[in-house]
């Protein structure tokens, strides 16, 4: 019966292959990444009119002591200080 159901409802296959309806860790507040990852804040960037992308900015452990208690402006300035930036694209799971 499973092949028959998949034939009738192809979106079911996508849901069960990618499991993008699950959020892990469960009950995590992704708007407050500092509770999950040290030296991290949540930012939103406008990439083009009408499109906003949510990001987490994490500074390396070597700057961890400097990042303690800093506000969003400090993190934005840290992005422009000339150090390499690594962009990690997590996929389409709906969470960061």
QUIPE-V148120 format. One record per run of one state. SS is the DSSP state (hx for helix, st for strand, lp for the rest). FROM is the first residue (numbers start at 1). TO is the last residue. If there is no record, write none. Layout:
# QUIPE-V148120
ss->(SS,SS)
from->(FROM,FROM)
to->(TO,TO)
This chain:
# QUIPE-V148120
ss->(lp,hx,lp,hx,lp,hx,lp,st,lp,st,lp,hx,lp,hx,lp)
from->(1,2,9,10,19,33,36,40,49,51,59,61,68,72,80)
to->(1,8,9,18,32,35,39,48,50,58,60,67,71,79,96)
